[in-house]
Amino acid sequence: VEQPFLLTDNLGKYDIDVTLKGGGITGQAEALRLAISRALLKIDPEYRPVLKEKGLLKRDPRMVERKKPGQPKARKKFQFSKR
């Protein structure tokens, strides 16, 4: 979460109060890191190359795969018996 501040030399300059809902600890931390990076960009657009190089301006696109009909889970199949 501190990474955007460290890369832009802004550690300790801003006071942040955040409320996060949903997801797990890691997902919330990554969402907060992205939000801080975007906020720093609005303050000073010159931070873009530094943040972009470290991949702080991209969200994690991975999503939970949906459950399919006829299966107990997304990929798991019901036990198959030949006889």
Order of alpha helices (4+ residues) and beta strands (2+ residues): alpha-alpha-alpha
